[in-house]
């Protein structure tokens, strides 16, 4: 439904679309599927807040939390576009309210582009893929398109050649093993992983991780979600991923983390529209020293925020999300 401004130009009443807008934003990827966001919806604007109660202890400054929330900002933008309006976004609009990360309004009316429509259609089946990929190459020109997505959101996607991939393996493998042995990390993994019969609508379900951390056949070493409990249902097998990439930003501040999240969601939806999914590697980047080592070793023009391996898969089992009513800011 729309209302009319005094000028006669139609404007969207966001509070009448609250459930849809929040549900779309909440389909964004988040570390451990923590969904660390809340929303406040008014007629003219919807605000996105960080939820520190869902911040990992391994993320003391909230970098991963803000990347996750940035992804939700992109989902919110796409939802506004699907209603026929251009979103107007303010990031960190009030320095006095640190939890308030974004304010989104509906701008002038505009029909969705074909690319936006394609991303919208990919939202339901987009998921983090920790299982095997099919032994086929990526669709032609997809990687160039994903790089364009990152740049459009103020980030960069650096593709790793064979030499850079070997360097990443040498850095990521020992860093991930060390983090897996850390008791704080292990406690958080236990908190945010779910058994097959668990009906929770957050966390990482058993169907989304393997019984042991994958790290063979060209795969970077994944986080150990199972911890020897025998919960994971994925098979640690398959062909090497066709592409390894590093999502990076010019700097390493709160705005950069929000931009990284928006870039991440945008490129993941673009990829998912062609049945290409990503394994995301955030664990080794939790340590600032490891991020700096990767930046220096790969001669990157900015700090790495997310590592990705991309491949084709025709299976899609998206993880559950909490209902919109649970995500309202008091």
N, C-alpha and C positions, 0 to 999 in steps of 0.2 A: 504494500500500500504506500502511496506517496501523499505528501501534502504540498501545498503551493506556497512559495514565498510571495512576498508583496510584489516582486517583479514578475510573478507568473511562472518562474522557472521551477520545475518539480524538484523536491528534495526528499531524500529517503529518511524515514523515521526509524532509526536504528533499533530503538527499544522494541519495536513491533517485530523485529527479525532476530531478537536476542538469542533464542535457542539455536537457530541455524548458524548465526555468526560465530557463537562460542564453539559449537560442535565442529565447525569447519576448522577454526583455529586450533582446536585441541587435537586434531589429527596430525599435528606436526611431530617430527621425531624429537625425542628428548633422551638425555643420558639415562640409562637403566629404565626407560619409560616411566620416569618419575613424574612427568607432567607438572613441572614446578611453576604453574601460572594460575592467576586468578583474573577475573574480568569484572568491570563495573560498566553497565550499559545505561546510557541516557538517550534521549531523543536525537541529539545531534552528535554524540561522540561515544565511542567505546574505549575504555582504558584497560590496558594490560599491566598487571602487577606481578612481580616476582613473589613466589611463595617460599620463603626461606626455610620453612619446616620440611621442605622436600629437597633441600640442598645437601649434596653429599659432603661428608666430613673430609673427603679427599679433595674437595673443591673449596678451600677456605675463602678465597676472594670472590667466588661465584662466577668464574669464567664459564664453566660448562653450563651452569644454570642460565646465564644470559644468552649463550649460544642457543640453548633449547628455547628460551623465550623469544629470541629473534626469529626462530623458525615459526613459532606461533604467530608472530606479527605478519609474516608472509602469508600464512594461511588465512589470517583475517583480511588482509588486503585482497587476496584472491576471492574470498567470499563476497566482499563488497563489489568487486568487479562482476561477479556472477549475477548480481542484482541490477547491473546496468549503470554503475557509477564508477568514477575514478576515485580511488582512496586518497585522502590527504593525511599524511603521517607525520607526527612529531615524535622523535625519539628523545627520551630523557627530558620531557617537557617541563619538569619542575625540580630544580636542584635540591629543594628542601624536602622532597619526598623521594628517597632513594629507591623505594620499591616500585614506584611508578615508572615503568620502562617505555611505554608508548601510549600515544593518544591517536586514535584513527577516526576520521570524519569521512562522510561521503561528499565528494566534490561534484563536479558537473556530470551530467549524464553522458554515457559513452557505451557503445556496443562492445562486447568482448571481442578480442582478436581471435583468430583461429588457434594461435599458440596458447593463449590463455584458456580457451575452451578445452584444448587437449590436456593441459595440466589439471584443470578442474576434474576431468573425467578420470584422471589417474589417482586422485586423492584416495578413493576407497581401497585400492590394492597396493599403494605405495607402502613398503615396509623395509626395515633393516634386514638384510639377508646374510645369515651366518652359515648357510649350508652350501652344498656344491653348486657350481655353475655349469651350464651346458658347454660342451666343447665346440663352441662356434664363436666367430668374431663379433665384435660390436657392430651395430648398424653404421654404415658409412656416414661420415661427417657428424656423428653424434658427439664425439669428444670436443670438436670445435664449437659445437652448439652449447655444450656444458661450460666451456671456458667463457663464452659470451655471457651466459647466465651469471656466472660469478662476477665478471666485470660490471655488469649492469647493476649489481647490488653492492658495489664498492669493495669487492674482494678479488682474489685471483685463484685460479685452479692450475697448479703446476703439474704437468704430466711427468711421471718418473720413467726414464728409459732404463735399460737393463743395468747400467752402472749405478744410477741413482737408487734403483730398487735394491740392489745388493747392499748399498750403504744403509738404507732404511732397515733391512733385515738385521744387519749387524747392530744397529742402535736399538730397534724396537724389541727384539727378542729378549735380551737380558733385562731391559727396563720393564717389560711386561712380566717376566718371571719374578722380578723383585717385588713388583706391586702385588702380584698374586699371593706372595708370602706375607705381605704386610697384614697384620691382624685387623687394623682399621678397615682396610679394603675388603678383607674377607667377611667381616661383620656386615658391611654394607651390601655386599653381594648376597649374603644370606637374607638380608632384609628385603631386597628387591627382586628376588627370583621366586618363581611360583611352581608348585607341583602341577602335574597334568590335571588333577581334579580340582585345583584351586579356582574359585570363581571371582577372584579379585580383578578389578578393572584397571590396574596399574601394575608396574613391574614387568619383568621379562618372563614370559610363560615357558614351560618346558619344551614346547614345540619349536621355540625360537633359539635354542642353544644346544650344543653337542655335549656328550658325556665327558669330553676332554677338550682342552683348547686346541683349535686347529692351528697349524703352523707348518704345513708341509706342502709340497707341490706348488711353490710360488706364492703361498698364502703368508701374509704377515701373521705373527702369533696373536691370536685372539685372547681376550680376557677369559679367564677360567670361571665361568658362571656355575659350573656343576660342583666344584670343590670336592670331588670324590663321592658325592651323595647318590649318584646313579639316577638323577632326575632328567637330564638332557635327552631329548628324543631325536635330535638331528644326527645325520651321518657325517662323520668327518672324512669326506672323500670327494673326488671330482677333479675336473680339469683346472689348471691354473687360471686365475682371473685374467682376462685380456688386458686390463689396464689398472695401474696403480696411480693415484693422484694425491696431491697435497692441497688442501684448501687453506689459503693464507690471507692475511690482512696487512694493510700498510703499517699499522701500529698495533699496540696490544692493550687498548683501553676498553671501557664499557661500550662506547659507540661501536668500536671495531667488532666486539663480540656479538652485538646485536646484528650488525651487518653480515657477519659470518653466518649466523643462523638463518637469516633471510636468504642468503646465497645458497646455503646448503639445501634448504627446503625447495627452493626454485629448481636447482639442478637435479635434485632427486626426483621431483615430479616429472620433469622433462624426460629423464632417463626411464622412469617407470612407464611413461606413455608408450615406450618402445620395448617394454618388458626387459629392461635393463635395471638391475638393482645393485645396491652397494652394501658391502660390509664396512662398517664404520669403526675406526680405531681411535679411541679417545684416551684409553688408559695410559699409554706411555707419555702422552702430552700433559698429564696432570702435574708432572714435575717440570718446573720452569727451566731447570738445567737441561732436561732432555729436549724441550722445545728449542732452546738455544743451540744445542748440539746439532739437531736436524737442520735448523736454519743455516748454520755455518757450513755443515758438511755438504749440503745440497746447493749452497750459494743462493738461497732464496732471498727475494727482495723484501720479505716481511716475515713476521712470526707465523709458524704453522698453527692452525686451530683445529683441524680435523684431518685425519688420514683416511683415504677411501680406496677400496678395491672394487672394481665394477665388472659385472658379467651378466650374461643372459640367463634368465630362469623363467620357466612357464608356470611355476607354482606361486601362489599368492595367499598367504595366511596372515593377514594383518593382526597386530596385537590390539587388545581391547583398550577403550578409553573410558574415563569417568564421564557420567552424564553432565550436561551443561549446568544443571541445578546445583551440582556440587562445586562448581568452579566460580561461583559468584563471590566477589569481594564484599565483605560486610559493610 
